[in-house]
Amino acid sequence: MNANTGKKTISTRSEEEEEEEEEEEEEEEKEKEKEKEKEEEEEEEEEEEEEEEEEEEEEEEEEEEEEEEEEEEEGMSVVV
């Protein structure tokens, strides 16, 4: 092996190493993006669940109010 071949081998190796590092970095970035997307989806789901819970609570309150009004009306008619 001569010096030139050795240098080429070294430079080829470093190029390969650089390519591998770049690929690894790209994969890491993709993974980070996937994690971000997953987190965003989870946040959206949580928000939707909270909204649904709030709506259910509001509906329950409305139903309770209606029941109270009906009871009051019934009570009035009984008194009369």
Secondary structure as GFF3:
##gff-version 3
##sequence-region A 1 80
A	DSSP	alpha_helix	3	79	.	.	.	ID=ss1
###
